[in-house]
Structure formats: structure tokens, C-alpha cells
Amino acid sequence: MLEVIVNLYSKFNTAIIYSFLGEIDKAIEVANFQWLMFYPCLYLFTIWDAYKDAHVAEPPKLSFLPFVFSAYFVTVGLICSTKVKLFGILFGPVWLPMLFVIPGLVIGFLLRAILLRVMAANSS
């Protein structure tokens, strides 16, 4: 229900339509960024929760880290989406946050690997 409320008030679907049509300025204009800021954390928490519940036993240690860092980076991407251009292209509130998932996952997985090694070394 929360996703539906955030989706409606943020006008995210309309922004997606404009983004797919290449009308990034209209996507920026129509999006309600105050509501849209809830979306990355809500969405990535839901993905992590499904991932966690998909494991029969306990989920892997620190498996939440890639999702947390992705949510953070997507939020930063959303904040910067009206100004930041990559290769001279303004990607807007849909595409730029999606691109920011990549560094979020990379940093989350790297941090998880480092912490797991430190934890293993300390337990030995």
C-alpha cells in the first residue's frame, strides 16, 4: 500500500513515460521529488526482504549491505538528476538513479567482502 501511495503522489509513472519518450525536461517537471525520495529505500528494502526470505536457512551474513548502498546511491542519483549530465546527456529522475545502482552494488559487495574477511580473521 505504501508503494502505491508514494507512486501516486510522486507521479513516478508519468515521469517514467516521459523518460521513455526522451522528454527528460517534462519528466523532471512532473516528478514530485519530495515524494519520489521515498522510493529508492522502499523499493530496495522490498527487494532485500524478498531476497532474505528466499533463503531456507539464515540469509548470508551482511547480505543487506549491497541493498543499503544501492538505496543510498540511487537516492543521491535522484537528488542530482536535475543537474548532473553524463557525456553531455541529462538522464533525469528515472535513468540517472538507475545508473547509480551500479556503484551502490559494487561498493556494497566490496564492503561486505572486506568485513567478512575481517570477521573471519578475528574469529580465528
LODRENTI-22982 format. One record per residue: residue number from 1; residue in three letters; chain; x, y, z of N, C-alpha, C in turn. Coordinates in steps of 0.05 Angstrom, whole numbers. Example, Ala and Ser with C-alpha at 12.3 -4.5 7.8 and 13.67 -1.06 7.14 Angstrom:
% LODRENTI-22982
VEXMI, lolum, miza, fikol, n_east, n_north, n_up, ca_east, ca_north, ca_up, c_east, c_north, c_up
VEXMI, 1, ALA, A, 264, -114, 156, 246, -90, 156, 264, -66, 156 .
VEXMI, 2, SER, A, 257, -45, 142, 273, -21, 143, 258, 1, 157 .
***
This chain:
% LODRENTI-22982
VEXMI, lolum, miza, fikol, n_east, n_north, n_up, ca_east, ca_north, ca_up, c_east, c_north, c_up
VEXMI, 1, MET, A, 16, -24, 0, 0, 0, 0, 18, 25, 0 .
VEXMI, 2, LEU, A, 39, 24, 15, 57, 47, 17, 69, 54, -10 .
VEXMI, 3, GLU, A, 76, 33, -25, 88, 37, -52, 68, 51, -70 .
VEXMI, 4, VAL, A, 43, 43, -68, 22, 55, -85, 19, 85, -78 .
VEXMI, 5, ILE, A, 19, 91, -53, 16, 119, -44, 40, 136, -54 .
VEXMI, 6, VAL, A, 64, 126, -50, 88, 140, -59, 88, 143, -89 .
VEXMI, 7, ASN, A, 81, 122, -103, 80, 122, -132, 60, 144, -142 .
VEXMI, 8, LEU, A, 37, 144, -130, 16, 163, -139, 24, 192, -134 .
VEXMI, 9, TYR, A, 33, 198, -109, 40, 225, -102, 65, 235, -115 .
VEXMI, 10, SER, A, 83, 217, -121, 108, 226, -135, 105, 230, -165 .
VEXMI, 11, LYS, A, 82, 219, -175, 77, 220, -204, 99, 205, -219 .
VEXMI, 12, PHE, A, 109, 184, -207, 131, 169, -218, 125, 156, -245 .
VEXMI, 13, ASN, A, 101, 145, -247, 94, 132, -273, 94, 152, -296 .
VEXMI, 14, THR, A, 84, 176, -291, 84, 196, -312, 113, 204, -319 .
VEXMI, 15, ALA, A, 130, 206, -298, 158, 212, -303, 172, 190, -319 .
VEXMI, 16, ILE, A, 164, 165, -314, 175, 142, -329, 167, 144, -358 .
VEXMI, 17, ILE, A, 141, 150, -363, 132, 153, -390, 147, 174, -405 .
VEXMI, 18, TYR, A, 150, 198, -393, 165, 219, -406, 194, 211, -411 .
VEXMI, 19, SER, A, 206, 197, -392, 234, 188, -394, 237, 169, -418 .
VEXMI, 20, PHE, A, 218, 150, -420, 219, 131, -442, 215, 145, -469 .
VEXMI, 21, LEU, A, 201, 167, -469, 197, 182, -494, 220, 201, -499 .
VEXMI, 22, GLY, A, 239, 202, -481, 262, 220, -484, 257, 249, -477 .
VEXMI, 23, GLU, A, 234, 254, -464, 227, 281, -456, 235, 285, -426 .
VEXMI, 24, ILE, A, 260, 287, -422, 272, 288, -395, 263, 313, -380 .
VEXMI, 25, ASP, A, 262, 336, -394, 253, 361, -381, 225, 358, -370 .
VEXMI, 26, LYS, A, 207, 345, -385, 179, 341, -376, 179, 322, -352 .
VEXMI, 27, ALA, A, 196, 301, -353, 198, 282, -331, 206, 296, -305 .
VEXMI, 28, ILE, A, 226, 314, -307, 235, 330, -284, 213, 348, -274 .
VEXMI, 29, GLU, A, 199, 360, -293, 178, 379, -285, 154, 366, -271 .
VEXMI, 30, VAL, A, 147, 342, -280, 123, 328, -270, 129, 314, -243 .
VEXMI, 31, ALA, A, 154, 305, -239, 160, 289, -216, 159, 306, -190 .
VEXMI, 32, ASN, A, 147, 295, -170, 146, 307, -143, 169, 295, -128 .
VEXMI, 33, PHE, A, 192, 309, -127, 216, 298, -115, 214, 293, -85 .
VEXMI, 34, GLN, A, 197, 308, -71, 193, 304, -42, 182, 276, -37 .
VEXMI, 35, TRP, A, 163, 267, -54, 152, 240, -51, 170, 219, -64 .
VEXMI, 36, LEU, A, 183, 226, -86, 199, 207, -101, 224, 199, -84 .
VEXMI, 37, MET, A, 232, 215, -66, 255, 209, -49, 250, 184, -32 .
VEXMI, 38, PHE, A, 225, 178, -26, 219, 153, -11, 223, 128, -27 .
VEXMI, 39, TYR, A, 221, 130, -53, 220, 107, -70, 245, 89, -69 .
VEXMI, 40, PRO, A, 270, 100, -71, 293, 82, -71, 295, 64, -46 .
VEXMI, 41, CYS, A, 292, 75, -23, 294, 59, 2, 272, 39, 4 .
VEXMI, 42, LEU, A, 248, 48, -3, 225, 30, -2, 228, 7, -21 .
VEXMI, 43, TYR, A, 236, 13, -45, 239, -7, -66, 262, -27, -60 .
VEXMI, 44, LEU, A, 285, -17, -52, 308, -34, -46, 304, -50, -20 .
VEXMI, 45, PHE, A, 290, -38, -1, 284, -54, 23, 266, -78, 15 .
VEXMI, 46, THR, A, 247, -73, -2, 229, -95, -10, 245, -116, -25 .
VEXMI, 47, ILE, A, 264, -109, -42, 280, -128, -56, 297, -144, -36 .
VEXMI, 48, TRP, A, 309, -130, -17, 325, -144, 3, 308, -163, 20 .
VEXMI, 49, ASP, A, 284, -155, 27, 266, -171, 43, 259, -197, 28 .
VEXMI, 50, ALA, A, 253, -194, 2, 247, -218, -14, 271, -236, -16 .
VEXMI, 51, TYR, A, 295, -224, -20, 320, -240, -21, 324, -255, 5 .
VEXMI, 52, LYS, A, 321, -241, 27, 325, -253, 54, 305, -276, 58 .
VEXMI, 53, ASP, A, 280, -272, 51, 260, -292, 55, 263, -316, 36 .
VEXMI, 54, ALA, A, 277, -312, 14, 280, -333, -6, 299, -355, 4 .
VEXMI, 55, HIS, A, 316, -349, 24, 334, -368, 35, 320, -386, 55 .
VEXMI, 56, VAL, A, 325, -412, 52, 312, -431, 70, 324, -428, 98 .
VEXMI, 57, ALA, A, 350, -426, 100, 362, -422, 126, 367, -392, 130 .
VEXMI, 58, GLU, A, 385, -385, 147, 392, -357, 151, 403, -345, 125 .
VEXMI, 59, PRO, A, 397, -319, 120, 410, -306, 97, 439, -303, 102 .
VEXMI, 60, PRO, A, 455, -301, 81, 484, -297, 84, 490, -272, 101 .
VEXMI, 61, LYS, A, 512, -274, 117, 520, -252, 134, 524, -226, 118 .
VEXMI, 62, LEU, A, 514, -205, 129, 517, -178, 118, 506, -176, 89 .
VEXMI, 63, SER, A, 487, -193, 82, 476, -193, 55, 460, -167, 49 .
VEXMI, 64, PHE, A, 453, -152, 70, 438, -128, 66, 455, -105, 55 .
VEXMI, 65, LEU, A, 482, -106, 58, 499, -84, 51, 496, -75, 21 .
VEXMI, 66, PRO, A, 496, -92, 2, 493, -83, -26, 466, -68, -30 .
VEXMI, 67, PHE, A, 445, -77, -17, 419, -64, -20, 419, -37, -6 .
VEXMI, 68, VAL, A, 431, -35, 17, 432, -9, 32, 448, 11, 15 .
VEXMI, 69, PHE, A, 471, 3, 5, 488, 22, -10, 474, 29, -37 .
VEXMI, 70, SER, A, 460, 10, -49, 445, 17, -73, 423, 37, -68 .
VEXMI, 71, ALA, A, 409, 34, -45, 388, 53, -38, 400, 81, -34 .
VEXMI, 72, TYR, A, 423, 82, -21, 436, 107, -16, 445, 120, -42 .
VEXMI, 73, PHE, A, 458, 105, -59, 468, 116, -85, 445, 124, -103 .
VEXMI, 74, VAL, A, 423, 108, -104, 400, 116, -120, 388, 141, -110 .
VEXMI, 75, THR, A, 386, 145, -84, 376, 170, -73, 393, 193, -81 .
VEXMI, 76, VAL, A, 420, 190, -79, 438, 211, -87, 434, 217, -117 .
VEXMI, 77, GLY, A, 432, 196, -133, 427, 199, -162, 401, 215, -167 .
VEXMI, 78, LEU, A, 381, 209, -151, 355, 224, -154, 359, 253, -147 .
VEXMI, 79, ILE, A, 373, 258, -126, 378, 286, -118, 393, 302, -140 .
VEXMI, 80, CYS, A, 412, 289, -152, 429, 302, -172, 417, 301, -200 .
VEXMI, 81, SER, A, 395, 288, -204, 385, 281, -230, 376, 306, -247 .
VEXMI, 82, THR, A, 371, 328, -234, 362, 352, -249, 386, 368, -259 .
VEXMI, 83, LYS, A, 410, 362, -250, 433, 378, -257, 456, 362, -270 .
VEXMI, 84, VAL, A, 460, 337, -261, 483, 322, -270, 479, 311, -298 .
VEXMI, 85, LYS, A, 499, 316, -315, 499, 306, -342, 523, 286, -345 .
VEXMI, 86, LEU, A, 518, 264, -357, 539, 245, -363, 543, 245, -393 .
VEXMI, 87, PHE, A, 568, 251, -402, 574, 253, -430, 557, 273, -444 .
VEXMI, 88, GLY, A, 549, 294, -429, 533, 316, -440, 504, 310, -442 .
VEXMI, 89, ILE, A, 495, 288, -430, 467, 280, -431, 454, 282, -403 .
VEXMI, 90, LEU, A, 431, 295, -402, 416, 297, -377, 398, 272, -376 .
VEXMI, 91, PHE, A, 402, 255, -357, 387, 229, -356, 361, 232, -340 .
VEXMI, 92, GLY, A, 359, 251, -322, 334, 256, -308, 329, 238, -285 .
VEXMI, 93, PRO, A, 304, 240, -273, 297, 227, -248, 292, 197, -250 .
VEXMI, 94, VAL, A, 293, 186, -274, 289, 157, -277, 315, 143, -284 .
VEXMI, 95, TRP, A, 329, 152, -305, 352, 138, -315, 377, 143, -297 .
VEXMI, 96, LEU, A, 382, 167, -288, 406, 172, -272, 406, 155, -246 .
VEXMI, 97, PRO, A, 384, 155, -231, 383, 138, -207, 388, 108, -214 .
VEXMI, 98, MET, A, 377, 99, -236, 382, 72, -244, 412, 66, -248 .
VEXMI, 99, LEU, A, 425, 85, -261, 454, 83, -265, 469, 82, -239 .
VEXMI, 100, PHE, A, 459, 96, -219, 473, 98, -193, 470, 72, -177 .
VEXMI, 101, VAL, A, 453, 53, -186, 452, 27, -173, 479, 13, -176 .
VEXMI, 102, ILE, A, 492, 16, -199, 516, 2, -204, 538, 8, -183 .
VEXMI, 103, PRO, A, 546, 33, -179, 566, 38, -158, 556, 30, -130 .
VEXMI, 104, GLY, A, 530, 32, -125, 520, 24, -99, 524, -6, -95 .
VEXMI, 105, LEU, A, 518, -22, -115, 523, -51, -112, 552, -58, -110 .
VEXMI, 106, VAL, A, 569, -45, -126, 598, -50, -125, 609, -44, -98 .
VEXMI, 107, ILE, A, 603, -21, -87, 613, -13, -61, 601, -31, -39 .
VEXMI, 108, GLY, A, 576, -37, -41, 563, -55, -21, 576, -82, -20 .
VEXMI, 109, PHE, A, 580, -94, -44, 593, -121, -45, 622, -120, -36 .
VEXMI, 110, LEU, A, 636, -99, -44, 664, -96, -35, 666, -93, -4 .
VEXMI, 111, LEU, A, 650, -76, 7, 650, -72, 36, 642, -98, 50 .
VEXMI, 112, ARG, A, 622, -112, 39, 614, -137, 51, 637, -157, 51 .
VEXMI, 113, ALA, A, 651, -159, 28, 674, -178, 26, 696, -170, 46 .
VEXMI, 114, ILE, A, 702, -145, 48, 723, -136, 67, 714, -142, 96 .
VEXMI, 115, LEU, A, 690, -136, 103, 681, -141, 130, 680, -171, 137 .
VEXMI, 116, LEU, A, 672, -187, 118, 671, -216, 122, 700, -227, 127 .
VEXMI, 117, ARG, A, 719, -216, 112, 747, -225, 116, 757, -216, 143 .
VEXMI, 118, VAL, A, 751, -191, 151, 759, -182, 177, 746, -198, 199 .
VEXMI, 119, MET, A, 721, -204, 196, 707, -220, 216, 719, -249, 218 .
VEXMI, 120, ALA, A, 726, -260, 195, 737, -287, 194, 765, -287, 207 .
VEXMI, 121, ALA, A, 780, -266, 201, 807, -264, 213, 806, -260, 243 .
VEXMI, 122, ASN, A, 787, -245, 253, 784, -241, 282, 773, -265, 296 .
VEXMI, 123, SER, A, 758, -282, 283, 748, -306, 296, 768, -329, 296 .
VEXMI, 124, SER, A, 790, -326, 281, 810, -348, 280, 829, -346, 303 .
***
